């Protein structure tokens, strides 16, 4: 259903024909994806040929070279993309901008936090510069892969992005986010240096993240690696969703999500709460009359007494000090949890009395949200997912895609 709405939006915006994706539940926003599925392959060549024969209606991406017409040159462009030999790759980024990239892309600067983890997975050796906020956002993966030693380009969020350094690095591509572009990140970057918004942590939606991974795969000429990552993510997403579908939706346990500060949360259409939705519970904030603070990205600050009245079955608290990870110990985590639940009235909450208050690393509601879903689902439904071991799945991720042996503690208490 969701894909249908996405495709309908394309029809309304562009008045082109629509072909449903067969393999992935997203539309790859790359020119050359003529049949509007999740990849570029021979089916796109066949589709463009059918357009030329009058058997199919042109789609936006049938015009693979974006020159305003569909012809044999578009077939050639698609063939070159499939072979990884295209000279120019044209895409629509997360800011809904059409961007043309001269390929191959060999030098990448990450100017704003958000897409650093997927970029490291796909093309660590191509990163020549990275923002300080990106280093702080994902310290575990940045340090373990040596990216922390790569040239810093300052911090856009604090107003200290070093444009001179970015330009001096002679990047083929600068990666940012759409909110950062709205605030002028690209204004001081010369037009000959392309800037692409990849909002992998702005919209915590697995399909949207998968589309960015696939797009990034084409950008750095690693589409098969992108497929491997997406298929791995989708495997666990499907296990969780299939299990949850068997539950009575009217009797699901309730939960409260707390983020970077006490009593700060989100409705289930944003950030942490969106990542946790679909894991077999009901977010208590969704039934409230609290209002979003649009000046603070839609966050909601709740009344402590209201939460006590709601008495949720589970409480999930983001470990927001970046302590969770390789060096976090059970003793550290226990002390932090004890401090966080030491609040007036909380001793009477059933989540506290039953030991159902959990700390989670921010990575599990951002780039590793597919792993996070396994943790949250098992916390709420340990019997249903008794055969799933979230820790082992997380270890598999690090070994498979980063060749790193995982140690440390990332959630507390761990699911049983």
C-alpha positions as CSV (number, residue, x, y, z in Angstrom):
1,X,0.0,0.0,0.0
2,X,2.8,2.4,0.9
3,X,4.5,1.8,-2.4
4,X,1.3,2.5,-4.2
5,X,1.1,5.9,-2.7
6,X,4.7,6.6,-3.6
7,X,4.1,5.7,-7.2
8,X,0.8,7.6,-7.2
9,X,2.8,10.7,-6.1
10,X,5.1,10.2,-9.1
11,X,2.0,10.1,-11.4
12,X,0.6,13.3,-10.0
13,X,3.9,15.1,-10.1
14,X,5.1,14.0,-13.5
15,X,2.1,12.5,-15.3
16,X,4.1,9.5,-16.4
17,X,3.2,5.8,-16.5
18,X,4.0,3.7,-13.4
19,X,5.4,0.2,-13.2
20,X,5.4,-1.5,-9.8
21,X,8.7,-2.5,-8.2
22,X,9.1,-6.3,-8.0
23,X,12.1,-6.9,-5.7
24,X,12.3,-3.9,-3.3
25,X,9.6,-1.9,-1.6
26,X,11.0,1.4,-2.8
27,X,11.5,3.3,-6.0
28,X,15.1,4.0,-6.8
29,X,15.3,7.7,-7.7
30,X,17.9,7.4,-10.4
31,X,17.6,8.4,-14.1
32,X,17.7,5.1,-16.0
33,X,15.3,3.3,-13.6
34,X,12.8,3.4,-16.4
35,X,10.3,0.9,-15.0
36,X,10.4,2.5,-11.5
37,X,11.4,-0.5,-9.5
38,X,14.3,-0.7,-7.0
39,X,17.2,-1.2,-9.4
40,X,18.6,-0.6,-12.8
41,X,18.9,-3.7,-15.0
42,X,18.0,-5.2,-18.3
43,X,14.3,-4.7,-17.6
44,X,14.9,-1.0,-17.9
45,X,16.5,-1.4,-21.3
46,X,13.5,-3.5,-22.4
47,X,11.1,-0.8,-21.0
48,X,12.8,2.0,-22.9
49,X,12.8,0.0,-26.1
50,X,9.1,-0.6,-25.6
51,X,8.6,3.1,-25.1
52,X,10.4,3.7,-28.4
53,X,8.1,1.2,-30.1
54,X,5.0,2.9,-28.7
55,X,4.1,-0.1,-26.4
56,X,4.8,1.7,-23.1
57,X,4.4,5.2,-21.8
58,X,7.5,7.1,-20.8
59,X,8.3,7.4,-17.1
60,X,10.4,10.2,-15.7
61,X,13.4,8.0,-15.4
62,X,13.1,6.6,-19.0
63,X,14.9,9.7,-20.0
64,X,18.1,8.2,-18.6
65,X,20.4,11.1,-19.6
66,X,17.8,13.7,-18.7
67,X,18.0,15.6,-22.0
68,X,14.2,16.0,-22.4
69,X,13.5,13.1,-24.8
70,X,13.6,9.3,-24.8
71,X,15.7,7.8,-27.5
72,X,18.5,5.3,-28.2
73,X,20.9,7.4,-26.2
74,X,18.9,6.5,-23.1
75,X,19.4,2.8,-23.9
76,X,23.1,3.4,-24.1
77,X,23.1,5.3,-20.8
78,X,21.3,2.5,-19.0
79,X,23.7,-0.1,-20.5
80,X,26.6,2.0,-19.2
81,X,25.1,2.3,-15.7
82,X,24.6,-1.5,-15.6
83,X,28.3,-2.0,-16.6
84,X,29.5,0.7,-14.2
85,X,30.9,2.7,-17.1
86,X,28.6,5.8,-17.2
87,X,30.3,9.2,-17.4
88,X,27.4,11.0,-15.6
89,X,24.9,9.6,-13.1
90,X,21.8,11.7,-12.6
91,X,19.7,11.3,-9.4
92,X,17.0,12.9,-7.3
93,X,18.3,13.4,-3.7
94,X,16.5,13.6,-0.4
95,X,16.0,17.3,-0.9
96,X,14.1,16.5,-4.1
97,X,16.8,18.1,-6.2
98,X,18.0,16.7,-9.5
99,X,21.8,16.3,-9.3
100,X,24.2,15.2,-12.0
101,X,27.4,13.5,-10.9
102,X,30.5,13.1,-13.0
103,X,31.7,9.6,-12.4
104,X,33.7,7.8,-11.2
105,X,33.3,9.2,-7.7
106,X,36.6,8.7,-5.9
107,X,36.7,11.4,-3.3
108,X,33.9,12.0,-0.8
109,X,33.4,14.5,1.9
110,X,30.7,14.0,4.6
111,X,29.7,17.5,5.6
112,X,26.8,16.7,7.9
113,X,26.0,13.8,10.1
114,X,23.4,11.2,9.0
115,X,24.8,9.2,6.1
116,X,28.3,8.4,7.5
117,X,27.5,4.8,8.5
118,X,26.1,3.8,5.1
119,X,29.0,5.6,3.4
120,X,31.5,3.8,5.6
121,X,29.8,0.5,4.7
122,X,29.8,1.3,1.0
123,X,33.0,3.3,0.4
124,X,35.2,3.9,3.4
125,X,38.3,4.2,1.3
126,X,36.8,7.0,-0.7
127,X,36.1,9.3,2.3
128,X,38.6,12.2,2.4
129,X,36.9,14.5,4.8
130,X,34.2,14.2,7.5
131,X,32.4,16.6,9.8
132,X,33.0,16.6,13.5
133,X,29.2,16.1,14.1
134,X,29.3,12.9,12.0
135,X,32.2,11.6,14.0
136,X,30.3,12.2,17.2
137,X,27.1,10.8,15.8
138,X,28.5,7.4,15.2
139,X,31.7,7.2,17.4
140,X,31.8,3.4,17.5
141,X,31.9,2.7,13.8
142,X,34.0,5.9,13.0
143,X,36.7,4.8,15.4
144,X,36.7,1.1,14.7
145,X,37.1,1.8,10.9
146,X,39.7,4.5,11.3
147,X,37.5,7.2,9.9
148,X,38.1,9.3,13.0
149,X,41.7,9.9,11.6
150,X,40.4,11.3,8.3
151,X,40.6,15.1,7.8
152,X,38.0,17.0,9.8
153,X,35.9,19.6,8.0
154,X,34.5,21.3,11.1
155,X,30.9,21.2,12.4
156,X,28.1,22.7,10.4
157,X,25.7,22.4,13.3
158,X,27.8,24.7,15.4
159,X,28.5,27.1,12.5
160,X,32.1,26.1,12.1
161,X,32.0,24.1,8.8
162,X,35.4,24.6,7.2
163,X,34.6,25.4,3.6
164,X,38.2,26.1,2.7
165,X,39.3,22.7,3.8
166,X,36.4,21.1,1.9
167,X,37.4,22.8,-1.3
168,X,41.1,22.0,-0.8
169,X,40.2,18.3,-0.6
170,X,39.0,18.5,-4.2
171,X,36.0,16.1,-3.6
172,X,34.0,14.6,-6.3
173,X,31.0,14.6,-4.0
174,X,29.9,16.3,-0.8
175,X,27.2,14.5,1.2
176,X,24.8,16.5,3.4
177,X,21.1,16.3,4.5
178,X,18.1,18.2,3.2
179,X,17.6,20.2,6.5
180,X,21.3,21.3,6.3
181,X,20.8,22.4,2.7
182,X,17.8,24.5,3.8
183,X,20.0,26.2,6.3
184,X,22.5,27.0,3.6
185,X,25.2,24.3,3.9
186,X,25.9,24.3,0.1
187,X,25.8,28.1,-0.4
188,X,29.6,28.5,0.0
189,X,30.5,25.3,-2.0
190,X,31.5,26.0,-5.6
191,X,29.0,24.8,-8.2
192,X,31.5,22.5,-9.8
193,X,31.5,20.4,-6.5
194,X,28.2,18.5,-6.4
195,X,26.3,18.3,-3.1
196,X,23.9,15.5,-2.5
197,X,21.4,15.2,0.4
198,X,21.0,11.7,1.8
199,X,18.5,11.7,4.7
200,X,19.2,8.3,6.1
201,X,18.6,9.5,9.7
202,X,16.0,12.2,9.1
203,X,13.3,9.8,8.1
204,X,13.7,6.6,10.1
205,X,12.0,4.3,7.6
206,X,13.7,1.1,6.5
207,X,12.5,1.4,2.9
208,X,13.7,5.0,2.6
209,X,17.1,3.9,4.1
210,X,17.3,1.0,1.7
211,X,16.7,3.4,-1.2
212,X,19.6,5.6,0.0
213,X,21.8,2.5,0.3
214,X,21.0,1.4,-3.2
215,X,21.5,4.9,-4.6
216,X,24.8,5.3,-2.8
217,X,25.8,1.9,-4.3
218,X,25.4,3.3,-7.8
219,X,27.1,6.6,-6.8
220,X,30.3,4.8,-5.6
221,X,29.9,2.0,-8.2
222,X,29.1,-0.7,-5.7
223,X,25.5,-1.7,-6.5
224,X,26.1,-5.4,-5.6
225,X,27.4,-4.5,-2.2
226,X,24.4,-2.3,-1.7
227,X,22.1,-5.3,-2.6
228,X,23.9,-7.5,-0.1
229,X,23.4,-4.9,2.7
230,X,19.7,-4.4,1.8
231,X,18.9,-8.1,1.6
232,X,20.5,-8.6,5.0
233,X,18.5,-5.8,6.5
234,X,15.3,-7.0,4.9
235,X,15.7,-10.5,6.2
236,X,15.4,-9.4,9.8
237,X,12.8,-6.8,9.0
238,X,10.6,-9.5,7.5
239,X,11.2,-11.9,10.5
240,X,9.9,-9.2,12.9
241,X,7.0,-8.1,10.8
242,X,5.8,-11.6,10.1
243,X,5.9,-12.4,13.8
244,X,4.1,-9.2,14.8
245,X,1.4,-9.9,12.2
246,X,0.3,-12.9,14.3
247,X,-0.5,-10.8,17.3
248,X,-3.9,-9.4,18.4
249,X,-3.4,-5.7,17.6
250,X,-5.9,-4.6,20.2
251,X,-4.0,-6.2,23.1
252,X,-0.5,-5.1,22.3
253,X,1.6,-3.9,25.3
254,X,2.1,-0.2,25.7
255,X,5.4,1.7,25.8
256,X,6.9,5.1,26.4
257,X,10.0,6.3,24.5
258,X,12.4,8.8,26.1
259,X,15.1,10.4,24.0
260,X,17.8,13.0,24.6
261,X,16.4,14.4,27.8
262,X,13.9,13.5,30.5
263,X,10.3,13.5,29.3
264,X,11.2,14.4,25.7
265,X,9.7,12.0,23.2
266,X,8.2,11.8,19.7
267,X,5.0,10.6,18.2
268,X,5.3,7.4,16.2
269,X,5.9,9.2,12.9
270,X,9.3,10.6,13.9
271,X,12.8,9.6,14.9
272,X,13.1,7.1,17.8
273,X,9.4,6.4,18.0
274,X,9.1,5.8,14.3
275,X,11.9,3.3,14.4
276,X,10.2,1.4,17.3
277,X,6.8,1.4,15.6
278,X,5.9,-1.9,14.1
279,X,7.7,-3.9,16.9
280,X,4.5,-5.1,18.6
281,X,3.5,-2.3,21.0
282,X,1.5,0.8,21.3
283,X,3.2,4.1,21.9
284,X,1.3,5.9,24.8
285,X,2.1,9.4,23.4
286,X,0.0,8.6,20.2
287,X,-3.2,8.7,22.3
288,X,-2.3,12.0,24.0
289,X,-3.2,15.6,23.2
290,X,0.3,16.9,23.5
291,X,1.5,19.1,20.7
292,X,4.7,18.8,18.6
293,X,7.3,21.5,19.0
294,X,7.9,22.3,15.4
295,X,10.8,24.6,16.3
296,X,12.6,21.5,17.7
297,X,12.0,19.0,14.9
298,X,8.6,17.9,16.2
299,X,9.7,16.8,19.7
300,X,7.1,16.5,22.4
301,X,7.7,17.3,26.1
302,X,5.2,15.5,28.3
303,X,3.9,16.1,31.8
304,X,5.5,13.7,34.3
305,X,2.2,13.2,36.1
306,X,0.6,12.2,32.8
307,X,3.1,9.5,32.3
308,X,2.5,8.1,35.7
309,X,-1.2,8.0,34.9
310,X,-0.5,6.1,31.7
311,X,1.6,3.5,33.5
312,X,3.1,1.9,30.3
313,X,4.1,-1.7,30.2
314,X,7.6,-0.9,28.9
315,X,9.8,2.2,28.9
316,X,12.6,2.6,26.4
317,X,15.2,5.3,27.2
318,X,17.9,6.3,24.7
319,X,21.4,6.1,26.0
320,X,22.4,9.5,24.8
321,X,25.9,10.0,26.3
322,X,27.5,7.7,23.6
323,X,28.6,5.5,26.4
324,X,26.9,2.5,25.0
325,X,29.3,0.5,22.8
326,X,32.6,-1.2,22.9
327,X,33.6,0.1,26.3
328,X,30.3,0.1,28.1
329,X,30.1,-2.4,31.0
330,X,27.1,-3.9,32.7
331,X,28.1,-2.1,35.9
332,X,28.1,1.2,34.0
333,X,24.8,0.5,32.4
334,X,23.2,-0.6,35.7
335,X,24.3,2.7,37.4
336,X,23.0,4.8,34.6
337,X,19.6,3.0,34.6
338,X,19.2,3.3,38.3
339,X,19.9,7.1,38.0
340,X,17.4,7.5,35.2
341,X,14.5,5.8,37.0
342,X,15.1,7.6,40.2
343,X,12.2,10.0,39.7
344,X,9.1,10.9,41.8
345,X,6.4,8.3,41.3
346,X,8.4,6.0,39.1
347,X,8.8,3.4,41.8
348,X,5.1,2.7,41.3
349,X,5.2,2.2,37.6
350,X,4.7,-1.4,36.5
351,X,7.5,-1.1,33.9
352,X,9.9,-0.2,36.7
353,X,8.6,-2.8,39.1
354,X,8.7,-5.6,36.5
355,X,12.2,-4.6,35.2
356,X,10.9,-3.5,31.8
357,X,12.8,-0.3,31.5
358,X,15.5,-0.5,28.9
359,X,18.4,1.6,27.7
360,X,19.3,1.5,24.0
361,X,22.1,2.9,21.9
362,X,21.0,5.6,19.5
363,X,22.4,3.6,16.5
364,X,19.4,1.2,16.9
365,X,16.9,4.0,16.0
366,X,19.1,5.4,13.3
367,X,21.3,3.6,10.7
368,X,21.0,0.2,12.5
369,X,17.2,0.4,13.0
370,X,16.7,-3.0,11.4
371,X,18.7,-4.5,14.2
372,X,17.0,-2.2,16.7
373,X,13.6,-3.6,15.7
374,X,14.8,-7.1,16.7
375,X,15.8,-5.8,20.2
376,X,12.5,-3.9,20.7
377,X,10.3,-6.7,19.4
378,X,12.1,-9.3,21.7
379,X,11.9,-7.0,24.7
380,X,8.1,-6.8,24.3
381,X,7.5,-10.3,23.0
382,X,10.3,-12.6,24.4
383,X,8.4,-15.8,23.8
384,X,7.4,-15.0,20.2
385,X,11.0,-14.2,19.3
386,X,12.7,-16.7,21.6
387,X,14.8,-18.1,18.6
388,X,16.1,-14.6,17.8
389,X,19.3,-13.4,19.4
390,X,19.7,-9.6,18.8
391,X,23.2,-9.6,20.1
392,X,24.3,-12.3,17.6
393,X,22.6,-10.4,14.8
394,X,24.5,-7.2,15.7
395,X,27.7,-9.2,15.8
396,X,26.9,-10.6,12.4
397,X,26.5,-7.1,11.0
398,X,29.9,-5.9,12.2
399,X,31.7,-9.0,11.0
400,X,29.9,-9.3,7.7
401,X,30.2,-5.7,6.6
402,X,33.1,-4.3,8.6
403,X,35.2,-7.3,9.4
404,X,35.2,-6.2,13.1
405,X,34.6,-8.5,16.1
406,X,31.9,-6.9,18.2
407,X,32.5,-6.5,21.9
408,X,31.0,-4.3,24.7
409,X,27.4,-3.6,25.6
410,X,24.8,-1.7,23.4
411,X,21.5,-2.1,25.3
412,X,20.6,-2.8,28.9
413,X,19.3,-5.1,30.2
414,X,19.7,-7.4,27.2
415,X,16.7,-9.3,26.0
416,X,16.3,-12.8,27.5
